[in-house]
Amino acid sequence: MAKILLLLLAAFVASASAGHFASDSFLLQGCVYCDTCRCGYETSASKYLANAVVRLECRSRANSELTYTKEAVTDSAGKYKILVESDRADDFCDTVLVSSPDPECSSPDSGRDRARVILTNNNGMNSLTRYANALGFVKRTPLASCPQILQQYQETEE
């Protein structure tokens, strides 16, 4: 009987410590688009970029030194995923555009070239998945159809 209790206790401790390790990991998700109308936000004409490179950069809150970095490449839908293996409570972290596969859409959009992400369990969030705001490049020359596309986003007074 004592052996069975000892084995059960060992199994419980092993599963508890494995669960603790998993809770220190996060799945960061986001997307990268091409702003085809050069308007500073996503529209129905935006194109999501496959094979764009994004980097996660975490810096110490104390001295701003780089403490963690990891790169990812977007899939065919322009989405990326980064597995972060540790809680980054002592850091501030940003996803940053690195490169675009499209030479016609390779200039990072100022204000949409990085996104702050929170990678800690000490914030009341239950999920281990974190979502970064969309990152964008701007097209060198806007599409000819942009005036019509942007008209649908204008507010009208009634």
C-alpha positions in Angstrom: 0.0 0.0 0.0 2.8 2.4 0.9 4.4 1.7 -2.5 1.2 2.6 -4.3 0.9 5.8 -2.4 4.5 6.7 -3.1 4.0 6.1 -6.8 0.8 8.1 -6.9 2.6 11.0 -5.1 5.5 10.8 -7.5 3.1 10.9 -10.5 1.2 13.8 -9.0 4.4 15.8 -8.4 5.6 15.0 -12.0 2.3 16.1 -13.6 2.2 19.3 -11.4 5.7 20.3 -12.4 5.0 19.6 -16.1 1.9 21.7 -15.9 3.9 24.5 -14.3 6.4 24.5 -17.1 3.7 24.6 -19.7 2.0 27.6 -18.0 5.3 29.6 -18.5 5.0 29.2 -22.3 3.0 31.4 -24.6 1.8 31.1 -28.2 2.1 34.6 -29.8 0.0 35.0 -33.0 -0.3 37.9 -35.4 -0.4 38.8 -39.1 1.4 41.0 -41.7 -0.3 42.9 -44.5 0.4 45.1 -47.3 -1.4 48.5 -47.2 -2.2 48.7 -50.9 -3.9 52.1 -50.5 -1.3 53.7 -48.2 -4.0 54.8 -45.7 -2.4 53.5 -42.5 -4.8 50.7 -41.7 -6.2 47.5 -43.1 -8.9 47.8 -45.8 -10.8 45.4 -48.0 -8.0 45.9 -50.5 -5.2 45.0 -48.1 -3.1 42.0 -49.1 -1.8 39.6 -46.5 1.9 38.7 -47.1 3.2 35.2 -47.1 6.9 34.8 -46.2 7.3 38.1 -44.4 9.7 38.0 -41.5 8.7 39.2 -38.0 10.9 39.3 -34.9 9.8 39.3 -31.2 12.1 41.5 -29.2 11.9 41.6 -25.4 13.9 44.2 -23.4 14.5 44.5 -19.7 12.3 47.0 -17.9 15.2 47.9 -15.7 17.8 48.9 -18.4 16.2 48.3 -21.8 18.8 45.6 -22.7 17.7 43.0 -25.2 16.8 39.8 -23.1 14.9 37.6 -25.6 14.5 37.5 -29.4 12.9 35.1 -31.8 11.9 35.3 -35.5 9.1 33.8 -37.4 7.9 33.7 -41.1 4.3 34.2 -42.1 2.3 31.5 -43.7 0.3 31.7 -47.0 -2.4 33.7 -45.1 0.1 36.2 -43.8 -0.1 34.8 -40.2 2.7 33.9 -37.9 3.1 32.0 -34.7 5.9 32.3 -32.1 6.3 30.0 -29.2 7.7 31.9 -26.2 9.1 29.4 -23.7 9.2 31.6 -20.7 7.2 34.3 -18.8 8.5 37.7 -19.7 7.1 39.7 -16.7 10.3 41.7 -16.2 10.4 42.7 -19.9 8.5 44.8 -22.4 8.1 42.9 -25.6 7.3 44.0 -29.2 6.8 42.2 -32.5 8.7 44.1 -35.2 8.7 43.9 -39.0 11.9 42.6 -40.4 11.4 42.1 -44.1 8.8 41.8 -46.8 8.9 39.3 -49.7 7.2 41.9 -52.0 9.6 44.5 -53.4 6.6 46.7 -54.3 5.4 46.6 -50.7 8.5 46.6 -48.6 8.4 49.9 -46.6 7.3 49.4 -43.0 4.2 51.6 -42.2 5.2 54.0 -39.5 3.0 53.2 -36.5 2.2 49.7 -37.8 5.7 48.5 -37.9 5.7 47.2 -34.3 3.1 46.0 -31.8 3.5 45.7 -28.0 2.6 42.3 -26.5 2.2 41.2 -22.9 3.8 37.9 -22.2 3.1 37.1 -18.5 0.6 35.2 -16.4 0.6 38.1 -13.9 -2.1 40.1 -15.7 -5.3 38.2 -15.1 -5.5 36.6 -18.6 -6.5 32.9 -18.5 -5.3 32.0 -22.0 -1.7 31.2 -22.9 -2.3 32.5 -26.4 -1.5 36.1 -27.0 -2.4 38.2 -30.1 -0.3 41.0 -31.5 -1.9 43.8 -33.5 -1.5 43.5 -37.3 1.8 44.7 -38.7 1.9 46.5 -42.1 4.1 47.4 -45.0 3.0 50.1 -47.5 2.8 49.7 -51.2 5.1 51.9 -53.2 2.2 53.0 -55.5 -1.4 52.8 -54.4 -3.9 50.8 -56.4 -6.0 52.8 -58.9 -9.1 51.6 -57.2 -8.2 53.1 -53.8 -10.4 56.2 -53.9 -13.5 54.1 -54.4 -12.4 51.6 -51.7 -11.6 54.4 -49.2 -14.9 56.1 -49.8 -16.7 53.2 -48.1 -14.7 54.0 -44.9 -15.6 57.7 -44.8 -18.1 58.7 -42.2 -21.2 60.5 -43.5 -23.5 62.8 -41.6 -27.1 62.1 -41.8 
